[in-house]
Amino acid sequence: MTFVCECCELDLGDVPSVWAFSAPDYWSAPGVGGESFLEEELCCIDTPEREERHFFIRGLIEIPVKGTEEQLTYNVWVSLSPANFERAVERWEDPGRVEEKPYFGWLSNNIPGYPETLQLKTRVHTREPGRRPFVELEPTEHPLAVEQRTGIDAHRLAEVAEVCGG
């Protein structure tokens, strides 16, 4: 998609507007093993030595780009409680899952270009089968949460591309 910034009329050309993380940041931590798995949409990190298991789901942080119908999208991982993870898996193919109450979670990726984003509080909103959940950040003053609420100017996409490696 070609973007022209509404505020400064700068033609940004084809700037990427979707950035994805292939795994939760904890995936490469020492001690991961046991029954750990990483799939396209779901992840479990088992640390047998610490007798801990953590569950993750993939979702989308969507940030409106002002003056366009487009959005900046971060494809991220969010940790869920064991009960919420089980519920999400149980309802995975159920069209009625869109009626689920949002699941509480913790953002599990550190997104470049922002202050620390690991462990930001989220609400994970399921959508119809085949669509990744929408990740709503807690409405704090963290710059990522502010951008999600208020949107960004198109020239911000170029800044994101620079720090994300695009």
C-alpha positions in Angstrom: 0.0 0.0 0.0 1.3 3.5 -0.9 0.9 6.1 1.8 0.8 9.9 1.7 1.0 11.4 5.1 -2.0 13.6 5.8 -0.2 16.0 8.2 2.9 16.7 6.1 1.8 15.5 2.6 5.0 13.4 2.4 4.7 10.5 -0.1 5.9 7.5 1.8 5.7 5.0 -1.1 5.3 1.4 -0.2 5.9 1.2 3.5 5.2 -2.0 5.4 2.3 -1.7 7.8 2.3 -5.2 9.3 5.0 -6.5 11.6 5.1 -10.0 13.1 6.8 -11.8 15.9 7.4 -15.5 15.2 7.3 -16.5 18.9 6.9 -15.0 22.4 10.1 -13.4 23.6 10.3 -16.1 26.3 10.6 -18.9 23.8 14.4 -18.8 23.7 14.8 -18.5 27.5 17.0 -21.0 29.4 15.2 -24.1 30.7 12.5 -24.2 28.0 11.8 -27.9 27.2 9.6 -30.6 28.4 6.2 -30.4 26.7 6.8 -27.0 25.1 5.4 -26.4 21.6 5.2 -23.5 19.2 2.5 -23.6 16.5 1.3 -20.8 14.2 -1.4 -19.6 16.6 -0.7 -21.2 19.9 2.3 -21.8 22.2 3.2 -23.5 25.4 6.4 -22.9 27.3 7.2 -25.7 29.7 10.1 -25.2 32.1 10.4 -28.5 34.0 13.2 -27.4 36.3 11.0 -24.6 37.6 7.8 -26.6 37.4 6.1 -23.9 35.3 4.0 -23.8 32.2 3.0 -20.7 30.3 0.4 -20.4 27.6 0.3 -18.0 24.7 -2.0 -17.0 21.8 -1.2 -15.0 18.8 -3.2 -11.8 18.2 -3.1 -8.4 16.5 -2.5 -5.0 18.0 -4.1 -2.7 15.4 -3.3 1.0 15.3 -5.4 3.3 13.0 -3.4 5.4 10.4 -5.1 8.8 10.4 -6.6 9.9 7.1 -6.7 6.3 5.7 -8.7 3.2 6.1 -5.4 1.4 6.8 -3.8 0.4 10.1 -0.4 -0.4 11.5 -0.6 -4.0 12.8 1.7 -5.8 15.2 1.2 -9.6 15.1 2.1 -10.4 18.7 2.0 -13.1 21.3 0.0 -12.7 24.5 0.2 -14.9 27.6 -3.1 -16.3 28.9 -4.0 -18.1 32.1 -4.3 -21.9 31.8 -8.1 -21.6 32.1 -8.4 -18.9 29.4 -6.0 -20.8 27.1 -8.0 -24.0 27.5 -11.2 -22.0 26.8 -9.7 -20.4 23.7 -8.6 -23.8 22.3 -12.0 -25.4 23.2 -13.8 -22.6 21.2 -11.2 -22.4 18.4 -13.5 -23.5 15.5 -16.8 -22.3 17.1 -18.4 -19.4 15.3 -19.9 -18.4 18.6 -16.5 -17.6 20.0 -17.0 -13.9 18.9 -19.4 -13.7 21.9 -16.7 -14.7 24.4 -15.8 -12.1 27.0 -12.2 -10.8 26.4 -9.4 -12.8 28.0 -6.9 -11.0 30.2 -3.4 -11.4 29.1 0.2 -10.0 29.2 1.9 -8.8 26.0 4.8 -11.2 25.5 6.9 -9.4 22.8 9.1 -6.4 23.2 8.2 -4.2 20.2 11.2 -2.1 18.9 10.8 1.7 19.0 8.8 1.8 22.2 9.7 1.7 25.9 9.5 -1.8 27.3 6.3 -3.5 26.1 6.8 -6.9 27.7 4.1 -7.5 30.3 1.8 -4.7 29.2 -1.7 -5.6 30.3 -4.1 -6.6 27.5 -7.6 -7.8 26.8 -7.7 -10.4 24.0 -11.0 -10.2 21.9 -11.7 -13.4 19.9 -13.1 -13.0 16.5 -14.7 -15.4 14.1 -12.8 -18.6 13.3 -9.9 -17.9 10.8 -9.2 -14.4 12.2 -6.6 -13.7 14.8 -7.9 -12.1 18.0 -7.7 -8.4 18.5 -5.3 -7.4 21.3 -6.5 -4.3 23.2 -3.9 -2.7 25.4 -4.8 -1.4 28.8 -5.5 2.4 28.4 -2.4 3.7 30.0 0.0 6.5 29.0 2.4 4.0 27.4 3.1 5.3 23.9 1.9 2.0 22.3 -1.4 2.2 24.2 -1.8 5.9 23.3 -1.2 5.2 19.6 -3.7 2.4 19.7 -6.3 4.7 21.1 -5.6 7.9 19.1 -4.0 6.6 15.8 -0.8 7.6 14.1 0.1 9.8 11.2 1.2 7.9 8.1 4.8 9.2 8.4 5.0 7.1 11.7 5.0 4.0 9.4 8.4 5.0 8.1 9.7 5.4 11.6 8.4 2.0 12.5 9.9 0.4 9.4 13.3 1.8 10.3 13.3 0.4 13.9 11.7 -2.9 12.9 14.1 -3.5 10.0 12.0 -2.8 7.0 
